[in-house]
Amino acid sequence: WLFAGSDRGGQRAAAMYSLIVTAKMNDIDPQAWLADVLARIAGHPAHRIDDLLPWNWRKQPATTAVAA
């Protein structure tokens, strides 16, 4: 755990590496996927969390202001 800092840090790093490689295997840019998921996860319904996994993820279009 030289670079992870601890066993727990190593486990977290392994989980992230796994998700990043999974995104690549699904032809998804890992950086775009992670940035989008981190921006959306707080307001995302818990019962639909699977939507954010790399194999289900689709980038949401940017929201635009509606003219009044």
N, CA, C, O and CB atoms as a CASP TS submission, in Angstrom:
PFRMAT TS
TARGET T0000
AUTHOR 0000-0000-0000
METHOD Language model
MODEL 1
PARENT N/A
ATOM      1  N   TRP     1       0.803  -1.199   0.000  1.00  0.00           N
ATOM      2  CA  TRP     1       0.000   0.000   0.000  1.00  0.00           C
ATOM      3  C   TRP     1       0.837   1.250   0.000  1.00  0.00           C
ATOM      4  O   TRP     1       0.454   2.268   0.576  1.00  0.00           O
ATOM      5  CB  TRP     1      -0.909   0.005   1.170  1.00  0.00           C
ATOM      6  N   LEU     2       1.956   1.175  -0.631  1.00  0.00           N
ATOM      7  CA  LEU     2       2.894   2.287  -0.699  1.00  0.00           C
ATOM      8  C   LEU     2       2.251   3.555  -1.265  1.00  0.00           C
ATOM      9  O   LEU     2       2.452   4.639  -0.717  1.00  0.00           O
ATOM     10  CB  LEU     2       4.092   1.898  -1.542  1.00  0.00           C
ATOM     11  N   PHE     3       1.494   3.442  -2.336  1.00  0.00           N
ATOM     12  CA  PHE     3       0.907   4.622  -2.960  1.00  0.00           C
ATOM     13  C   PHE     3      -0.518   4.871  -2.503  1.00  0.00           C
ATOM     14  O   PHE     3      -1.010   5.994  -2.618  1.00  0.00           O
ATOM     15  CB  PHE     3       0.939   4.484  -4.456  1.00  0.00           C
ATOM     16  N   ALA     4      -1.186   3.864  -1.993  1.00  0.00           N
ATOM     17  CA  ALA     4      -2.566   4.020  -1.534  1.00  0.00           C
ATOM     18  C   ALA     4      -2.616   4.601  -0.128  1.00  0.00           C
ATOM     19  O   ALA     4      -3.613   5.218   0.246  1.00  0.00           O
ATOM     20  CB  ALA     4      -3.294   2.677  -1.570  1.00  0.00           C
ATOM     21  N   GLY     5      -1.582   4.419   0.641  1.00  0.00           N
ATOM     22  CA  GLY     5      -1.525   4.969   1.985  1.00  0.00           C
ATOM     23  C   GLY     5      -1.986   4.016   3.061  1.00  0.00           C
ATOM     24  O   GLY     5      -1.515   4.092   4.196  1.00  0.00           O
ATOM     25  N   SER     6      -2.897   3.120   2.731  1.00  0.00           N
ATOM     26  CA  SER     6      -3.417   2.169   3.713  1.00  0.00           C
ATOM     27  C   SER     6      -4.161   1.065   2.973  1.00  0.00           C
ATOM     28  O   SER     6      -4.376   1.145   1.764  1.00  0.00           O
ATOM     29  CB  SER     6      -4.352   2.875   4.749  1.00  0.00           C
ATOM     30  N   ASP     7      -4.551   0.033   3.721  1.00  0.00           N
ATOM     31  CA  ASP     7      -5.344  -1.036   3.116  1.00  0.00           C
ATOM     32  C   ASP     7      -6.658  -0.491   2.577  1.00  0.00           C
ATOM     33  O   ASP     7      -7.076  -0.836   1.472  1.00  0.00           O
ATOM     34  CB  ASP     7      -5.612  -2.153   4.134  1.00  0.00           C
ATOM     35  N   ARG     8      -7.302   0.355   3.354  1.00  0.00           N
ATOM     36  CA  ARG     8      -8.585   0.931   2.938  1.00  0.00           C
ATOM     37  C   ARG     8      -8.415   1.802   1.686  1.00  0.00           C
ATOM     38  O   ARG     8      -9.249   1.773   0.781  1.00  0.00           O
ATOM     39  CB  ARG     8      -9.197   1.765   4.088  1.00  0.00           C
ATOM     40  N   GLY     9      -7.333   2.569   1.650  1.00  0.00           N
ATOM     41  CA  GLY     9      -7.037   3.378   0.471  1.00  0.00           C
ATOM     42  C   GLY     9      -6.811   2.506  -0.754  1.00  0.00           C
ATOM     43  O   GLY     9      -7.229   2.854  -1.858  1.00  0.00           O
ATOM     44  N   GLY    10      -6.153   1.379  -0.559  1.00  0.00           N
ATOM     45  CA  GLY    10      -5.941   0.433  -1.650  1.00  0.00           C
ATOM     46  C   GLY    10      -7.236  -0.154  -2.164  1.00  0.00           C
ATOM     47  O   GLY    10      -7.405  -0.335  -3.370  1.00  0.00           O
ATOM     48  N   GLN    11      -8.149  -0.453  -1.258  1.00  0.00           N
ATOM     49  CA  GLN    11      -9.454  -0.982  -1.665  1.00  0.00           C
ATOM     50  C   GLN    11     -10.237   0.054  -2.465  1.00  0.00           C
ATOM     51  O   GLN    11     -10.865  -0.277  -3.470  1.00  0.00           O
ATOM     52  CB  GLN    11     -10.265  -1.420  -0.434  1.00  0.00           C
ATOM     53  N   ARG    12     -10.197   1.295  -2.022  1.00  0.00           N
ATOM     54  CA  ARG    12     -10.903   2.365  -2.747  1.00  0.00           C
ATOM     55  C   ARG    12     -10.284   2.580  -4.124  1.00  0.00           C
ATOM     56  O   ARG    12     -10.996   2.749  -5.113  1.00  0.00           O
ATOM     57  CB  ARG    12     -10.870   3.684  -1.940  1.00  0.00           C
ATOM     58  N   ALA    13      -8.959   2.572  -4.180  1.00  0.00           N
ATOM     59  CA  ALA    13      -8.281   2.742  -5.465  1.00  0.00           C
ATOM     60  C   ALA    13      -8.643   1.601  -6.412  1.00  0.00           C
ATOM     61  O   ALA    13      -8.886   1.834  -7.597  1.00  0.00           O
ATOM     62  CB  ALA    13      -6.751   2.810  -5.269  1.00  0.00           C
ATOM     63  N   ALA    14      -8.680   0.374  -5.902  1.00  0.00           N
ATOM     64  CA  ALA    14      -9.030  -0.775  -6.734  1.00  0.00           C
ATOM     65  C   ALA    14     -10.451  -0.646  -7.274  1.00  0.00           C
ATOM     66  O   ALA    14     -10.703  -0.981  -8.432  1.00  0.00           O
ATOM     67  CB  ALA    14      -8.884  -2.076  -5.937  1.00  0.00           C
ATOM     68  N   ALA    15     -11.376  -0.169  -6.456  1.00  0.00           N
ATOM     69  CA  ALA    15     -12.759   0.027  -6.913  1.00  0.00           C
ATOM     70  C   ALA    15     -12.811   1.074  -8.025  1.00  0.00           C
ATOM     71  O   ALA    15     -13.509   0.887  -9.021  1.00  0.00           O
ATOM     72  CB  ALA    15     -13.668   0.454  -5.733  1.00  0.00           C
ATOM     73  N   MET    16     -12.080   2.164  -7.858  1.00  0.00           N
ATOM     74  CA  MET    16     -12.060   3.210  -8.888  1.00  0.00           C
ATOM     75  C   MET    16     -11.398   2.707 -10.169  1.00  0.00           C
ATOM     76  O   MET    16     -11.895   2.972 -11.263  1.00  0.00           O
ATOM     77  CB  MET    16     -11.324   4.458  -8.371  1.00  0.00           C
ATOM     78  N   TYR    17     -10.287   1.986 -10.048  1.00  0.00           N
ATOM     79  CA  TYR    17      -9.626   1.440 -11.233  1.00  0.00           C
ATOM     80  C   TYR    17     -10.575   0.518 -11.984  1.00  0.00           C
ATOM     81  O   TYR    17     -10.618   0.536 -13.214  1.00  0.00           O
ATOM     82  CB  TYR    17      -8.340   0.684 -10.842  1.00  0.00           C
ATOM     83  N   SER    18     -11.330  -0.283 -11.253  1.00  0.00           N
ATOM     84  CA  SER    18     -12.278  -1.202 -11.866  1.00  0.00           C
ATOM     85  C   SER    18     -13.356  -0.445 -12.642  1.00  0.00           C
ATOM     86  O   SER    18     -13.694  -0.822 -13.764  1.00  0.00           O
ATOM     87  CB  SER    18     -12.921  -2.090 -10.799  1.00  0.00           C
ATOM     88  N   LEU    19     -13.894   0.618 -12.048  1.00  0.00           N
ATOM     89  CA  LEU    19     -14.919   1.409 -12.732  1.00  0.00           C
ATOM     90  C   LEU    19     -14.350   2.119 -13.958  1.00  0.00           C
ATOM     91  O   LEU    19     -15.021   2.208 -14.986  1.00  0.00           O
ATOM     92  CB  LEU    19     -15.526   2.433 -11.771  1.00  0.00           C
ATOM     93  N   ILE    20     -13.134   2.621 -13.861  1.00  0.00           N
ATOM     94  CA  ILE    20     -12.512   3.312 -14.991  1.00  0.00           C
ATOM     95  C   ILE    20     -12.269   2.350 -16.151  1.00  0.00           C
ATOM     96  O   ILE    20     -12.542   2.690 -17.303  1.00  0.00           O
ATOM     97  CB  ILE    20     -11.190   3.964 -14.560  1.00  0.00           C
ATOM     98  N   VAL    21     -11.765   1.165 -15.863  1.00  0.00           N
ATOM     99  CA  VAL    21     -11.537   0.174 -16.914  1.00  0.00           C
ATOM    100  C   VAL    21     -12.867  -0.285 -17.503  1.00  0.00           C
ATOM    101  O   VAL    21     -12.961  -0.514 -18.709  1.00  0.00           O
ATOM    102  CB  VAL    21     -10.747  -1.033 -16.365  1.00  0.00           C
ATOM    103  N   THR    22     -13.888  -0.421 -16.674  1.00  0.00           N
ATOM    104  CA  THR    22     -15.207  -0.802 -17.170  1.00  0.00           C
ATOM    105  C   THR    22     -15.743   0.253 -18.125  1.00  0.00           C
ATOM    106  O   THR    22     -16.330  -0.089 -19.151  1.00  0.00           O
ATOM    107  CB  THR    22     -16.184  -1.009 -16.006  1.00  0.00           C
ATOM    108  N   ALA    23     -15.553   1.520 -17.810  1.00  0.00           N
ATOM    109  CA  ALA    23     -15.976   2.595 -18.716  1.00  0.00           C
ATOM    110  C   ALA    23     -15.246   2.461 -20.052  1.00  0.00           C
ATOM    111  O   ALA    23     -15.866   2.557 -21.111  1.00  0.00           O
ATOM    112  CB  ALA    23     -15.704   3.992 -18.084  1.00  0.00           C
ATOM    113  N   LYS    24     -13.938   2.241 -20.005  1.00  0.00           N
ATOM    114  CA  LYS    24     -13.168   2.083 -21.242  1.00  0.00           C
ATOM    115  C   LYS    24     -13.666   0.899 -22.060  1.00  0.00           C
ATOM    116  O   LYS    24     -13.754   0.983 -23.285  1.00  0.00           O
ATOM    117  CB  LYS    24     -11.683   1.908 -20.924  1.00  0.00           C
ATOM    118  N   MET    25     -13.992  -0.203 -21.389  1.00  0.00           N
ATOM    119  CA  MET    25     -14.479  -1.393 -22.088  1.00  0.00           C
ATOM    120  C   MET    25     -15.842  -1.162 -22.735  1.00  0.00           C
ATOM    121  O   MET    25     -16.219  -1.882 -23.660  1.00  0.00           O
ATOM    122  CB  MET    25     -14.562  -2.565 -21.125  1.00  0.00           C
ATOM    123  N   ASN    26     -16.576  -0.171 -22.257  1.00  0.00           N
ATOM    124  CA  ASN    26     -17.880   0.172 -22.818  1.00  0.00           C
ATOM    125  C   ASN    26     -17.789   1.382 -23.755  1.00  0.00           C
ATOM    126  O   ASN    26     -18.793   2.035 -24.037  1.00  0.00           O
ATOM    127  CB  ASN    26     -18.880   0.453 -21.691  1.00  0.00           C
ATOM    128  N   ASP    27     -16.582   1.671 -24.229  1.00  0.00           N
ATOM    129  CA  ASP    27     -16.325   2.776 -25.162  1.00  0.00           C
ATOM    130  C   ASP    27     -16.817   4.117 -24.640  1.00  0.00           C
ATOM    131  O   ASP    27     -17.382   4.916 -25.387  1.00  0.00           O
ATOM    132  CB  ASP    27     -16.978   2.490 -26.492  1.00  0.00           C
ATOM    133  N   ILE    28     -16.599   4.356 -23.354  1.00  0.00           N
ATOM    134  CA  ILE    28     -16.980   5.606 -22.703  1.00  0.00           C
ATOM    135  C   ILE    28     -15.711   6.279 -22.208  1.00  0.00           C
ATOM    136  O   ILE    28     -14.826   5.624 -21.656  1.00  0.00           O
ATOM    137  CB  ILE    28     -17.988   5.361 -21.527  1.00  0.00           C
ATOM    138  N   ASP    29     -15.624   7.581 -22.405  1.00  0.00           N
ATOM    139  CA  ASP    29     -14.493   8.350 -21.890  1.00  0.00           C
ATOM    140  C   ASP    29     -14.593   8.362 -20.365  1.00  0.00           C
ATOM    141  O   ASP    29     -15.523   8.961 -19.823  1.00  0.00           O
ATOM    142  CB  ASP    29     -14.476   9.815 -22.474  1.00  0.00           C
ATOM    143  N   PRO    30     -13.663   7.718 -19.658  1.00  0.00           N
ATOM    144  CA  PRO    30     -13.757   7.630 -18.200  1.00  0.00           C
ATOM    145  C   PRO    30     -13.806   8.988 -17.509  1.00  0.00           C
ATOM    146  O   PRO    30     -14.510   9.146 -16.511  1.00  0.00           O
ATOM    147  CB  PRO    30     -12.596   6.851 -17.669  1.00  0.00           C
ATOM    148  N   GLN    31     -13.072   9.964 -18.024  1.00  0.00           N
ATOM    149  CA  GLN    31     -13.065  11.282 -17.396  1.00  0.00           C
ATOM    150  C   GLN    31     -14.425  11.959 -17.546  1.00  0.00           C
ATOM    151  O   GLN    31     -14.919  12.564 -16.595  1.00  0.00           O
ATOM    152  CB  GLN    31     -11.963  12.160 -18.005  1.00  0.00           C
ATOM    153  N   ALA    32     -15.035  11.867 -18.726  1.00  0.00           N
ATOM    154  CA  ALA    32     -16.364  12.457 -18.939  1.00  0.00           C
ATOM    155  C   ALA    32     -17.398  11.750 -18.071  1.00  0.00           C
ATOM    156  O   ALA    32     -18.257  12.396 -17.471  1.00  0.00           O
ATOM    157  CB  ALA    32     -16.771  12.374 -20.431  1.00  0.00           C
ATOM    158  N   TRP    33     -17.314  10.416 -18.005  1.00  0.00           N
ATOM    159  CA  TRP    33     -18.266   9.641 -17.196  1.00  0.00           C
ATOM    160  C   TRP    33     -18.154  10.025 -15.722  1.00  0.00           C
ATOM    161  O   TRP    33     -19.161  10.311 -15.073  1.00  0.00           O
ATOM    162  CB  TRP    33     -18.019   8.123 -17.371  1.00  0.00           C
ATOM    163  N   LEU    34     -16.930  10.032 -15.197  1.00  0.00           N
ATOM    164  CA  LEU    34     -16.742  10.319 -13.779  1.00  0.00           C
ATOM    165  C   LEU    34     -17.163  11.746 -13.438  1.00  0.00           C
ATOM    166  O   LEU    34     -17.810  11.968 -12.415  1.00  0.00           O
ATOM    167  CB  LEU    34     -15.285  10.094 -13.384  1.00  0.00           C
ATOM    168  N   ALA    35     -16.805  12.711 -14.275  1.00  0.00           N
ATOM    169  CA  ALA    35     -17.191  14.104 -14.020  1.00  0.00           C
ATOM    170  C   ALA    35     -18.711  14.251 -14.017  1.00  0.00           C
ATOM    171  O   ALA    35     -19.269  14.938 -13.162  1.00  0.00           O
ATOM    172  CB  ALA    35     -16.569  15.041 -15.078  1.00  0.00           C
ATOM    173  N   ASP    36     -19.378  13.607 -14.972  1.00  0.00           N
ATOM    174  CA  ASP    36     -20.837  13.691 -15.051  1.00  0.00           C
ATOM    175  C   ASP    36     -21.496  13.010 -13.853  1.00  0.00           C
ATOM    176  O   ASP    36     -22.423  13.559 -13.257  1.00  0.00           O
ATOM    177  CB  ASP    36     -21.335  13.057 -16.354  1.00  0.00           C
ATOM    178  N   VAL    37     -21.023  11.829 -13.506  1.00  0.00           N
ATOM    179  CA  VAL    37     -21.604  11.092 -12.379  1.00  0.00           C
ATOM    180  C   VAL    37     -21.412  11.858 -11.072  1.00  0.00           C
ATOM    181  O   VAL    37     -22.339  11.944 -10.268  1.00  0.00           O
ATOM    182  CB  VAL    37     -20.974   9.691 -12.269  1.00  0.00           C
ATOM    183  N   LEU    38     -20.234  12.409 -10.854  1.00  0.00           N
ATOM    184  CA  LEU    38     -19.999  13.164  -9.621  1.00  0.00           C
ATOM    185  C   LEU    38     -20.883  14.406  -9.547  1.00  0.00           C
ATOM    186  O   LEU    38     -21.306  14.801  -8.460  1.00  0.00           O
ATOM    187  CB  LEU    38     -18.529  13.566  -9.521  1.00  0.00           C
ATOM    188  N   ALA    39     -21.163  15.021 -10.692  1.00  0.00           N
ATOM    189  CA  ALA    39     -22.025  16.199 -10.711  1.00  0.00           C
ATOM    190  C   ALA    39     -23.487  15.839 -10.460  1.00  0.00           C
ATOM    191  O   ALA    39     -24.235  16.647  -9.910  1.00  0.00           O
ATOM    192  CB  ALA    39     -21.893  16.923 -12.042  1.00  0.00           C
ATOM    193  N   ARG    40     -23.906  14.630 -10.858  1.00  0.00           N
ATOM    194  CA  ARG    40     -25.314  14.237 -10.783  1.00  0.00           C
ATOM    195  C   ARG    40     -25.683  13.401  -9.567  1.00  0.00           C
ATOM    196  O   ARG    40     -26.856  13.358  -9.196  1.00  0.00           O
ATOM    197  CB  ARG    40     -25.672  13.483 -11.999  1.00  0.00           C
ATOM    198  N   ILE    41     -24.732  12.744  -8.942  1.00  0.00           N
ATOM    199  CA  ILE    41     -25.054  11.702  -7.969  1.00  0.00           C
ATOM    200  C   ILE    41     -25.819  12.210  -6.744  1.00  0.00           C
ATOM    201  O   ILE    41     -26.671  11.495  -6.218  1.00  0.00           O
ATOM    202  CB  ILE    41     -23.792  11.039  -7.519  1.00  0.00           C
ATOM    203  N   ALA    42     -25.536  13.413  -6.288  1.00  0.00           N
ATOM    204  CA  ALA    42     -26.201  13.923  -5.078  1.00  0.00           C
ATOM    205  C   ALA    42     -27.706  14.066  -5.276  1.00  0.00           C
ATOM    206  O   ALA    42     -28.473  13.839  -4.340  1.00  0.00           O
ATOM    207  CB  ALA    42     -25.605  15.272  -4.676  1.00  0.00           C
ATOM    208  N   GLY    43     -28.138  14.436  -6.469  1.00  0.00           N
ATOM    209  CA  GLY    43     -29.562  14.614  -6.723  1.00  0.00           C
ATOM    210  C   GLY    43     -30.211  13.440  -7.426  1.00  0.00           C
ATOM    211  O   GLY    43     -31.379  13.511  -7.807  1.00  0.00           O
ATOM    212  N   HIS    44     -29.466  12.364  -7.601  1.00  0.00           N
ATOM    213  CA  HIS    44     -29.985  11.201  -8.333  1.00  0.00           C
ATOM    214  C   HIS    44     -30.748  10.288  -7.381  1.00  0.00           C
ATOM    215  O   HIS    44     -30.281  10.031  -6.272  1.00  0.00           O
ATOM    216  CB  HIS    44     -28.833  10.419  -9.022  1.00  0.00           C
ATOM    217  N   PRO    45     -31.918   9.794  -7.794  1.00  0.00           N
ATOM    218  CA  PRO    45     -32.684   8.902  -6.913  1.00  0.00           C
ATOM    219  C   PRO    45     -31.901   7.616  -6.594  1.00  0.00           C
ATOM    220  O   PRO    45     -31.316   7.000  -7.485  1.00  0.00           O
ATOM    221  CB  PRO    45     -34.038   8.545  -7.566  1.00  0.00           C
ATOM    222  N   ALA    46     -31.901   7.234  -5.344  1.00  0.00           N
ATOM    223  CA  ALA    46     -31.155   6.047  -4.911  1.00  0.00           C
ATOM    224  C   ALA    46     -31.642   4.784  -5.611  1.00  0.00           C
ATOM    225  O   ALA    46     -30.848   3.887  -5.892  1.00  0.00           O
ATOM    226  CB  ALA    46     -31.270   5.874  -3.400  1.00  0.00           C
ATOM    227  N   HIS    47     -32.932   4.705  -5.893  1.00  0.00           N
ATOM    228  CA  HIS    47     -33.456   3.489  -6.527  1.00  0.00           C
ATOM    229  C   HIS    47     -33.072   3.397  -8.009  1.00  0.00           C
ATOM    230  O   HIS    47     -33.327   2.377  -8.648  1.00  0.00           O
ATOM    231  CB  HIS    47     -34.978   3.441  -6.385  1.00  0.00           C
ATOM    232  N   ARG    48     -32.465   4.447  -8.556  1.00  0.00           N
ATOM    233  CA  ARG    48     -32.029   4.428  -9.956  1.00  0.00           C
ATOM    234  C   ARG    48     -30.516   4.611 -10.073  1.00  0.00           C
ATOM    235  O   ARG    48     -30.020   5.064 -11.104  1.00  0.00           O
ATOM    236  CB  ARG    48     -32.750   5.523 -10.749  1.00  0.00           C
ATOM    237  N   ILE    49     -29.792   4.259  -9.022  1.00  0.00           N
ATOM    238  CA  ILE    49     -28.339   4.449  -9.010  1.00  0.00           C
ATOM    239  C   ILE    49     -27.654   3.622 -10.104  1.00  0.00           C
ATOM    240  O   ILE    49     -26.574   3.985 -10.572  1.00  0.00           O
ATOM    241  CB  ILE    49     -27.768   4.072  -7.635  1.00  0.00           C
ATOM    242  N   ASP    50     -28.274   2.519 -10.509  1.00  0.00           N
ATOM    243  CA  ASP    50     -27.710   1.693 -11.583  1.00  0.00           C
ATOM    244  C   ASP    50     -27.580   2.468 -12.892  1.00  0.00           C
ATOM    245  O   ASP    50     -26.754   2.117 -13.734  1.00  0.00           O
ATOM    246  CB  ASP    50     -28.574   0.457 -11.803  1.00  0.00           C
ATOM    247  N   ASP    51     -28.387   3.518 -13.074  1.00  0.00           N
ATOM    248  CA  ASP    51     -28.301   4.336 -14.291  1.00  0.00           C
ATOM    249  C   ASP    51     -26.930   4.987 -14.438  1.00  0.00           C
ATOM    250  O   ASP    51     -26.525   5.336 -15.547  1.00  0.00           O
ATOM    251  CB  ASP    51     -29.385   5.414 -14.280  1.00  0.00           C
ATOM    252  N   LEU    52     -26.222   5.152 -13.341  1.00  0.00           N
ATOM    253  CA  LEU    52     -24.939   5.851 -13.365  1.00  0.00           C
ATOM    254  C   LEU    52     -23.746   4.920 -13.567  1.00  0.00           C
ATOM    255  O   LEU    52     -22.618   5.391 -13.718  1.00  0.00           O
ATOM    256  CB  LEU    52     -24.759   6.617 -12.086  1.00  0.00           C
ATOM    257  N   LEU    53     -23.973   3.617 -13.573  1.00  0.00           N
ATOM    258  CA  LEU    53     -22.887   2.673 -13.819  1.00  0.00           C
ATOM    259  C   LEU    53     -22.448   2.788 -15.276  1.00  0.00           C
ATOM    260  O   LEU    53     -23.269   3.090 -16.142  1.00  0.00           O
ATOM    261  CB  LEU    53     -23.325   1.215 -13.485  1.00  0.00           C
ATOM    262  N   PRO    54     -21.182   2.555 -15.558  1.00  0.00           N
ATOM    263  CA  PRO    54     -20.671   2.797 -16.910  1.00  0.00           C
ATOM    264  C   PRO    54     -21.466   2.122 -18.030  1.00  0.00           C
ATOM    265  O   PRO    54     -21.653   2.729 -19.084  1.00  0.00           O
ATOM    266  CB  PRO    54     -19.260   2.339 -16.983  1.00  0.00           C
ATOM    267  N   TRP    55     -21.934   0.906 -17.842  1.00  0.00           N
ATOM    268  CA  TRP    55     -22.632   0.211 -18.923  1.00  0.00           C
ATOM    269  C   TRP    55     -24.061   0.716 -19.124  1.00  0.00           C
ATOM    270  O   TRP    55     -24.678   0.393 -20.139  1.00  0.00           O
ATOM    271  CB  TRP    55     -22.656  -1.274 -18.644  1.00  0.00           C
ATOM    272  N   ASN    56     -24.600   1.491 -18.197  1.00  0.00           N
ATOM    273  CA  ASN    56     -25.940   2.070 -18.341  1.00  0.00           C
ATOM    274  C   ASN    56     -25.910   3.571 -18.585  1.00  0.00           C
ATOM    275  O   ASN    56     -26.921   4.153 -18.981  1.00  0.00           O
ATOM    276  CB  ASN    56     -26.761   1.780 -17.108  1.00  0.00           C
ATOM    277  N   TRP    57     -24.776   4.200 -18.357  1.00  0.00           N
ATOM    278  CA  TRP    57     -24.666   5.661 -18.361  1.00  0.00           C
ATOM    279  C   TRP    57     -24.800   6.251 -19.745  1.00  0.00           C
ATOM    280  O   TRP    57     -24.224   5.758 -20.715  1.00  0.00           O
ATOM    281  CB  TRP    57     -23.355   6.082 -17.765  1.00  0.00           C
ATOM    282  N   ARG    58     -25.561   7.305 -19.813  1.00  0.00           N
ATOM    283  CA  ARG    58     -25.625   8.139 -21.003  1.00  0.00           C
ATOM    284  C   ARG    58     -25.536   9.573 -20.525  1.00  0.00           C
ATOM    285  O   ARG    58     -26.276   9.979 -19.629  1.00  0.00           O
ATOM    286  CB  ARG    58     -26.936   7.882 -21.841  1.00  0.00           C
ATOM    287  N   LYS    59     -24.648  10.332 -21.107  1.00  0.00           N
ATOM    288  CA  LYS    59     -24.469  11.715 -20.676  1.00  0.00           C
ATOM    289  C   LYS    59     -25.752  12.493 -20.931  1.00  0.00           C
ATOM    290  O   LYS    59     -26.334  12.427 -22.014  1.00  0.00           O
ATOM    291  CB  LYS    59     -23.272  12.376 -21.409  1.00  0.00           C
ATOM    292  N   GLN    60     -26.178  13.226 -19.917  1.00  0.00           N
ATOM    293  CA  GLN    60     -27.379  14.044 -20.034  1.00  0.00           C
ATOM    294  C   GLN    60     -27.036  15.317 -20.792  1.00  0.00           C
ATOM    295  O   GLN    60     -25.967  15.895 -20.598  1.00  0.00           O
ATOM    296  CB  GLN    60     -27.973  14.374 -18.636  1.00  0.00           C
ATOM    297  N   PRO    61     -27.949  15.752 -21.657  1.00  0.00           N
ATOM    298  CA  PRO    61     -27.681  17.012 -22.354  1.00  0.00           C
ATOM    299  C   PRO    61     -27.652  18.169 -21.362  1.00  0.00           C
ATOM    300  O   PRO    61     -28.324  18.131 -20.331  1.00  0.00           O
ATOM    301  CB  PRO    61     -28.742  17.268 -23.445  1.00  0.00           C
ATOM    302  N   ALA    62     -26.884  19.180 -21.676  1.00  0.00           N
ATOM    303  CA  ALA    62     -26.806  20.358 -20.802  1.00  0.00           C
ATOM    304  C   ALA    62     -28.177  21.007 -20.732  1.00  0.00           C
ATOM    305  O   ALA    62     -28.865  21.143 -21.744  1.00  0.00           O
ATOM    306  CB  ALA    62     -25.738  21.377 -21.315  1.00  0.00           C
ATOM    307  N   THR    63     -28.564  21.401 -19.541  1.00  0.00           N
ATOM    308  CA  THR    63     -29.861  22.050 -19.393  1.00  0.00           C
ATOM    309  C   THR    63     -29.763  23.470 -19.921  1.00  0.00           C
ATOM    310  O   THR    63     -28.755  24.153 -19.741  1.00  0.00           O
ATOM    311  CB  THR    63     -30.328  22.042 -17.914  1.00  0.00           C
ATOM    312  N   THR    64     -30.824  23.895 -20.572  1.00  0.00           N
ATOM    313  CA  THR    64     -30.859  25.242 -21.120  1.00  0.00           C
ATOM    314  C   THR    64     -31.962  26.016 -20.448  1.00  0.00           C
ATOM    315  O   THR    64     -32.976  25.450 -20.041  1.00  0.00           O
ATOM    316  CB  THR    64     -31.057  25.223 -22.644  1.00  0.00           C
ATOM    317  N   ALA    65     -31.765  27.297 -20.334  1.00  0.00           N
ATOM    318  CA  ALA    65     -32.776  28.151 -19.714  1.00  0.00           C
ATOM    319  C   ALA    65     -33.965  28.272 -20.662  1.00  0.00           C
ATOM    320  O   ALA    65     -33.798  28.422 -21.872  1.00  0.00           O
ATOM    321  CB  ALA    65     -32.192  29.558 -19.369  1.00  0.00           C
ATOM    322  N   VAL    66     -35.145  28.206 -20.102  1.00  0.00           N
ATOM    323  CA  VAL    66     -36.370  28.324 -20.893  1.00  0.00           C
ATOM    324  C   VAL    66     -36.786  29.785 -20.886  1.00  0.00           C
ATOM    325  O   VAL    66     -36.881  30.415 -19.833  1.00  0.00           O
ATOM    326  CB  VAL    66     -37.515  27.405 -20.332  1.00  0.00           C
ATOM    327  N   ALA    67     -37.031  30.309 -22.074  1.00  0.00           N
ATOM    328  CA  ALA    67     -37.441  31.715 -22.169  1.00  0.00           C
ATOM    329  C   ALA    67     -38.850  31.870 -21.618  1.00  0.00           C
ATOM    330  O   ALA    67     -39.723  31.044 -21.883  1.00  0.00           O
ATOM    331  CB  ALA    67     -37.374  32.219 -23.639  1.00  0.00           C
ATOM    332  N   ALA    68     -39.069  32.933 -20.849  1.00  0.00           N
ATOM    333  CA  ALA    68     -40.378  33.157 -20.238  1.00  0.00           C
ATOM    334  C   ALA    68     -41.299  33.901 -21.157  1.00  0.00           C
ATOM    335  O   ALA    68     -42.444  34.173 -20.797  1.00  0.00           O
ATOM    336  CB  ALA    68     -40.239  33.911 -18.946  1.00  0.00           C
TER
END
